[in-house]
Amino acid sequence: MTAPQLVKVDDGQYRLTGEIVFSVVATLADRPLDDNGGACHVALDTLERADSSVLALLLRWLRRERRRGITLTFSGFSDQLLSLIDLYDLEPILLELQQEGGNAVEIRKPL
């Protein structure tokens, strides 16, 4: 198993890597995200493995950053994560958080 990491690529730019499953997601839950003038982006396209706990992590980050007034965006949702979003009917919740807090959630397949 490849340890999960939140890699800072640039100011306000992160990449989530490794295998993120329930047993290790807590190591990332309270990790602070440094914004770049009120905005932050997390790319998910390099995740090797992810279960539904990743969605809980993203929701937690969205809510936390909304309280801080930070616009948080995600990209690179895998087919597996898209299936889980559909299964749990999370798209309306993610979109609601987007509308309330100015957050943007890109919920589509990677190119």
N, CA, C and O of each residue as an XYZ file, in Angstrom:
444
protein
N       0.844     -1.184      0.000
C       0.000      0.000      0.000
C       0.880      1.235      0.000
O       1.801      1.354      0.808
N       0.591      2.157     -0.914
C       1.320      3.410     -0.987
C       0.688      4.409     -0.025
O      -0.513      4.672     -0.090
N       1.500      4.960      0.863
C       0.991      5.899      1.864
C       0.374      7.122      1.193
O       0.911      7.636      0.213
N      -0.756      7.584      1.725
C      -1.391      8.771      1.155
C      -0.590     10.024      1.488
O       0.014     10.138      2.555
N      -0.605     10.949      0.548
C       0.078     12.215      0.766
C      -0.712     13.344      0.124
O      -1.342     13.175     -0.920
N      -0.662     14.482      0.764
C      -1.171     15.702      0.178
C       0.061     16.526     -0.164
O       0.687     17.124      0.711
N       0.396     16.547     -1.436
C       1.639     17.168     -1.898
C       1.349     18.593     -2.351
O       0.481     18.822     -3.193
N       2.082     19.547     -1.787
C       1.947     20.937     -2.211
C       2.755     21.131     -3.492
O       3.974     20.959     -3.506
N       2.052     21.493     -4.567
C       2.676     21.662     -5.871
C       3.130     23.113     -6.058
O       4.183     23.378     -6.637
N       2.318     24.039     -5.558
C       2.581     25.466     -5.674
C       1.704     26.152     -4.628
O       0.971     25.477     -3.906
N       1.767     27.463     -4.535
C       0.904     28.174     -3.599
C      -0.555     27.896     -3.931
O      -1.014     28.191     -5.034
N      -1.280     27.330     -2.978
C      -2.685     27.030     -3.174
C      -2.971     25.862     -4.097
O      -4.129     25.634     -4.448
N      -1.958     25.115     -4.501
C      -2.114     23.989     -5.432
C      -1.600     22.707     -4.782
O      -0.451     22.640     -4.346
N      -2.463     21.689     -4.722
C      -2.111     20.420     -4.096
C      -2.451     19.260     -5.018
O      -3.258     19.385     -5.939
N      -1.816     18.135     -4.744
C      -2.092     16.884     -5.442
C      -2.229     15.799     -4.377
O      -1.336     15.611     -3.551
N      -3.345     15.097     -4.404
C      -3.588     13.990     -3.483
C      -3.074     12.722     -4.137
O      -3.495     12.383     -5.243
N      -2.160     12.010     -3.464
C      -1.531     10.830     -4.059
C      -1.639      9.628     -3.128
O      -2.007      9.753     -1.960
N      -1.309      8.467     -3.674
C      -1.261      7.242     -2.883
C      -2.597      6.537     -2.829
O      -3.467      6.733     -3.677
N      -2.735      5.710     -1.805
C      -3.950      4.924     -1.595
C      -4.646      5.452     -0.354
O      -4.100      5.416      0.748
N      -5.852      5.939     -0.554
C      -6.594      6.507      0.570
C      -7.807      5.642      0.839
O      -8.731      5.553      0.031
N      -7.777      5.012      1.992
C      -8.876      4.162      2.441
C      -9.216      4.549      3.876
O      -8.499      5.326      4.507
N     -10.307      4.004      4.376
C     -10.820      4.381      5.687
C      -9.759      4.350      6.784
O      -9.720      5.240      7.633
N      -8.911      3.345      6.771
C      -7.943      3.180      7.862
C      -6.868      4.267      7.904
O      -6.189      4.417      8.919
N      -6.703      5.027      6.820
C      -5.643      6.048      6.803
C      -6.151      7.458      6.528
O      -5.371      8.408      6.604
N      -7.418      7.621      6.216
C      -7.926      8.939      5.827
C      -7.795      9.966      6.953
O      -7.646     11.157      6.679
N      -7.849      9.535      8.194
C      -7.743     10.474      9.317
C      -6.408     11.217      9.338
O      -6.313     12.315      9.887
N      -5.377     10.616      8.739
C      -4.069     11.283      8.712
C      -4.108     12.554      7.860
O      -3.238     13.413      7.997
N      -5.102     12.680      6.987
C      -5.215     13.846      6.113
C      -6.326     14.811      6.522
O      -6.335     15.965      6.091
N      -7.252     14.351      7.343
C      -8.474     15.109      7.628
C      -8.215     16.506      8.178
O      -8.896     17.451      7.780
N      -7.276     16.660      9.055
C      -7.027     17.954      9.672
C      -5.826     18.676      9.088
O      -5.388     19.698      9.616
N      -5.302     18.147      8.012
C      -4.155     18.778      7.353
C      -4.574     20.137      6.805
O      -5.522     20.213      6.024
N      -3.896     21.200      7.193
C      -4.284     22.528      6.697
C      -3.950     22.707      5.220
O      -2.956     22.180      4.720
N      -4.792     23.452      4.547
C      -4.561     23.798      3.149
C      -4.226     25.279      3.098
O      -5.037     26.115      3.495
N      -3.048     25.603      2.617
C      -2.658     27.004      2.483
C      -3.260     27.554      1.213
O      -3.058     27.007      0.129
N      -4.009     28.649      1.352
C      -4.646     29.224      0.172
C      -3.704     30.203     -0.518
O      -2.699     30.636      0.044
N      -4.053     30.526     -1.717
C      -3.294     31.475     -2.520
C      -4.212     32.664     -2.797
O      -4.831     32.756     -3.857
N      -4.286     33.562     -1.832
C      -5.164     34.721     -2.004
C      -6.634     34.371     -1.982
O      -7.423     34.977     -2.708
N      -7.020     33.408     -1.167
C      -8.427     33.045     -1.038
C      -8.873     31.882     -1.887
O     -10.065     31.579     -1.933
N      -7.937     31.208     -2.572
C      -8.306     30.077     -3.418
C      -7.324     28.930     -3.217
O      -6.142     29.141     -2.945
N      -7.837     27.723     -3.357
C      -7.017     26.527     -3.206
C      -7.579     25.450     -4.134
O      -8.791     25.344     -4.319
N      -6.680     24.655     -4.713
C      -7.094     23.599     -5.632
C      -6.406     22.283     -5.259
O      -5.217     22.259     -4.941
N      -7.177     21.188     -5.304
C      -6.640     19.857     -5.032
C      -6.918     18.957     -6.238
O      -8.071     18.739     -6.610
N      -5.853     18.441     -6.838
C      -5.973     17.513     -7.967
C      -6.037     16.085     -7.421
O      -5.257     15.708     -6.546
N      -6.962     15.309     -7.943
C      -7.182     13.939     -7.476
C      -6.720     12.892     -8.483
O      -6.845     11.694     -8.227
N      -6.194     13.321     -9.610
C      -5.908     12.401    -10.713
C      -4.754     11.439    -10.460
O      -4.562     10.509    -11.243
N      -3.986     11.628     -9.403
C      -2.875     10.702     -9.124
C      -3.176      9.752     -7.966
O      -2.284      9.040     -7.505
N      -4.417      9.733     -7.496
C      -4.781      8.752     -6.477
C      -4.680      7.354     -7.074
O      -5.200      7.095     -8.160
N      -4.018      6.466     -6.368
C      -3.885      5.093     -6.857
C      -5.084      4.245     -6.478
O      -5.490      3.352     -7.222
N      -5.640      4.530     -5.326
C      -6.787      3.772     -4.826
C      -7.544      4.669     -3.859
O      -6.943      5.380     -3.053
N      -8.861      4.628     -3.947
C      -9.676      5.459     -3.072
C     -11.005      4.774     -2.812
O     -11.598      4.176     -3.710
N     -11.463      4.867     -1.576
C     -12.795      4.354     -1.262
C     -13.670      5.539     -0.848
O     -13.284      6.694     -1.027
N     -14.832      5.251     -0.303
C     -15.775      6.318      0.031
C     -15.241      7.276      1.090
O     -15.762      8.383      1.230
N     -14.231      6.884      1.827
C     -13.677      7.783      2.843
C     -13.059      9.029      2.205
O     -12.976     10.074      2.850
N     -12.629      8.931      0.952
C     -12.102     10.104      0.255
C     -13.195     11.148      0.089
O     -12.941     12.345      0.227
N     -14.403     10.703     -0.206
C     -15.508     11.648     -0.354
C     -15.803     12.350      0.957
O     -16.090     13.547      0.973
N     -15.733     11.610      2.062
C     -15.915     12.234      3.371
C     -14.827     13.272      3.624
O     -15.095     14.342      4.171
N     -13.612     12.954      3.227
C     -12.489     13.883      3.374
C     -12.727     15.151      2.558
O     -12.510     16.253      3.062
N     -13.166     15.017      1.317
C     -13.419     16.189      0.475
C     -14.534     17.055      1.036
O     -14.440     18.282      1.018
N     -15.588     16.423      1.533
C     -16.682     17.179      2.157
C     -16.190     17.927      3.387
O     -16.560     19.081      3.606
N     -15.363     17.277      4.182
C     -14.812     17.925      5.384
C     -13.991     19.150      4.994
O     -14.139     20.223      5.579
N     -13.118     18.973      3.993
C     -12.302     20.098      3.543
C     -13.167     21.227      2.982
O     -12.908     22.397      3.264
N     -14.187     20.894      2.196
C     -15.070     21.922      1.641
C     -15.726     22.742      2.743
O     -15.746     23.972      2.684
N     -16.256     22.063      3.735
C     -16.924     22.768      4.841
C     -15.940     23.631      5.623
O     -16.242     24.777      5.957
N     -14.773     23.084      5.911
C     -13.774     23.832      6.684
C     -13.310     25.066      5.924
O     -13.232     26.156      6.492
N     -13.004     24.901      4.648
C     -12.511     26.030      3.871
C     -13.606     27.067      3.635
O     -13.323     28.262      3.554
N     -14.848     26.617      3.525
C     -15.964     27.557      3.394
C     -16.025     28.464      4.619
O     -16.222     29.672      4.488
N     -15.856     27.885      5.811
C     -15.863     28.687      7.042
C     -14.719     29.693      7.070
O     -14.836     30.757      7.679
N     -13.618     29.357      6.412
C     -12.462     30.257      6.355
C     -12.571     31.275      5.219
O     -11.726     32.161      5.095
N     -13.607     31.149      4.395
C     -13.771     32.055      3.268
C     -12.875     31.718      2.091
O     -12.594     32.582      1.260
N     -12.426     30.482      2.009
C     -11.529     30.032      0.947
C     -12.327     29.310     -0.122
O     -13.178     28.479      0.196
N     -12.063     29.613     -1.382
C     -12.654     28.884     -2.498
C     -11.797     27.649     -2.748
O     -10.612     27.761     -3.061
N     -12.392     26.491     -2.609
C     -11.686     25.220     -2.772
C     -12.225     24.495     -3.994
O     -13.433     24.296     -4.125
N     -11.326     24.101     -4.885
C     -11.729     23.374     -6.087
C     -11.025     22.023     -6.134
O      -9.942     21.844     -5.576
N     -11.668     21.080     -6.815
C     -11.110     19.746     -7.036
C     -11.176     19.429     -8.516
O     -12.042     19.935     -9.229
N     -10.265     18.597     -8.973
C     -10.325     18.102    -10.349
C      -9.762     16.688    -10.380
O      -9.102     16.247     -9.439
N     -10.030     15.991    -11.472
C      -9.459     14.667    -11.672
C     -10.162     13.541    -10.948
O      -9.517     12.583    -10.523
N     -11.489     13.638    -10.797
C     -12.233     12.550    -10.170
C     -12.123     11.301    -11.038
O     -12.392     11.358    -12.238
N     -11.736     10.188    -10.452
C     -11.637      8.915    -11.173
C     -13.035      8.347    -11.430
O     -14.018      8.795    -10.841
N     -13.103      7.367    -12.308
C     -14.376      6.688    -12.551
C     -14.926      6.084    -11.265
O     -16.134      6.102    -11.031
N     -14.033      5.546    -10.428
C     -14.463      4.945     -9.164
C     -15.096      5.998     -8.254
O     -16.157      5.750     -7.680
N     -14.471      7.159     -8.113
C     -15.037      8.207     -7.269
C     -16.340      8.744     -7.855
O     -17.277      9.042     -7.114
N     -16.402      8.869     -9.179
C     -17.642      9.315     -9.813
C     -18.773      8.324     -9.552
O     -19.917      8.725     -9.335
N     -18.457      7.043     -9.574
C     -19.464      6.009     -9.287
C     -19.955      6.120     -7.853
O     -21.148      5.973     -7.584
N     -19.030      6.382     -6.929
C     -19.419      6.532     -5.521
C     -20.260      7.787     -5.309
O     -21.224      7.768     -4.544
N     -19.900      8.873     -5.982
C     -20.693     10.104     -5.888
C     -22.110      9.834     -6.371
O     -23.079     10.295     -5.768
N     -22.226      9.083     -7.466
C     -23.539      8.740     -8.000
C     -24.292      7.793     -7.059
O     -25.475      7.995     -6.784
N     -23.603      6.765     -6.570
C     -24.225      5.784     -5.672
C     -24.791      6.428     -4.412
O     -25.902      6.111     -3.988
N     -24.019      7.332     -3.819
C     -24.429      7.984     -2.569
C     -25.219      9.270     -2.814
O     -25.592      9.959     -1.864
N     -25.474      9.596     -4.077
C     -26.217     10.800     -4.448
C     -25.602     12.046     -3.808
O     -26.302     12.865     -3.213
N     -24.287     12.169     -3.941
C     -23.568     13.284     -3.325
C     -23.448     14.509     -4.214
O     -23.093     15.583     -3.728
N     -23.729     14.379     -5.484
C     -23.569     15.541     -6.360
C     -24.394     16.736     -5.886
O     -23.874     17.852     -5.881
N     -25.669     16.555     -5.482
C     -26.431     17.715     -4.985
C     -25.790     18.347     -3.738
O     -25.808     19.568     -3.583
N     -25.235     17.528     -2.868
C     -24.594     18.057     -1.648
C     -23.338     18.830     -2.015
O     -23.099     19.919     -1.493
N     -22.535     18.267     -2.913
C     -21.322     18.959     -3.342
C     -21.674     20.267     -4.036
O     -21.010     21.280     -3.815
N     -22.698     20.261     -4.863
C     -23.100     21.474     -5.562
C     -23.679     22.501     -4.596
O     -23.478     23.702     -4.777
N     -24.404     22.038     -3.561
C     -24.936     22.953     -2.553
C     -23.798     23.640     -1.798
O     -23.844     24.847     -1.562
N     -22.786     22.874     -1.425
C     -21.630     23.479     -0.766
C     -20.961     24.491     -1.686
O     -20.480     25.532     -1.238
N     -20.935     24.177     -2.961
C     -20.344     25.091     -3.930
C     -21.117     26.406     -3.946
O     -20.511     27.478     -3.908
N     -22.428     26.339     -4.000
C     -23.242     27.545     -4.083
C     -23.179     28.361     -2.795
O     -23.133     29.590     -2.843
N     -23.177     27.693     -1.655
C     -23.165     28.399     -0.378
C     -21.835     29.063     -0.094
O     -21.789     30.175      0.433
N     -20.758     28.390     -0.441
C     -19.464     28.897     -0.025
C     -18.579     29.421     -1.131
O     -17.431     29.790     -0.882
N     -19.091     29.461     -2.348
C     -18.246     29.919     -3.440
C     -17.235     28.861     -3.867
O     -16.329     29.147     -4.651
N     -17.387     27.636     -3.352
C     -16.485     26.559     -3.731
C     -16.893     26.003     -5.086
O     -18.064     26.051     -5.463
N     -15.930     25.483     -5.803
C     -16.204     24.878     -7.103
C     -15.819     23.411     -7.053
O     -14.725     23.059     -6.612
N     -16.709     22.575     -7.500
C     -16.449     21.145     -7.541
C     -16.617     20.689     -8.974
O     -17.710     20.767     -9.535
N     -15.560     20.224     -9.551
C     -15.606     19.721    -10.925
C     -15.934     18.233    -10.844
O     -15.072     17.423    -10.503
N     -17.162     17.880    -11.151
C     -17.597     16.488    -11.048
C     -17.761     15.951    -12.465
O     -18.862     15.929    -13.015
N     -16.664     15.528    -13.032
C     -16.707     14.923    -14.359
C     -15.485     14.055    -14.535
O     -14.531     14.126    -13.761
N     -15.529     13.242    -15.557
C     -14.428     12.328    -15.813
C     -13.182     13.106    -16.229
O     -13.282     14.131    -16.904
N     -11.997     12.611    -15.822
C     -10.777     13.257    -16.282
C     -10.604     13.054    -17.784
O     -11.092     12.069    -18.338
N      -9.914     13.978    -18.441
C      -9.702     13.876    -19.883
C      -8.720     12.787    -20.208
O      -8.419     12.558    -21.379
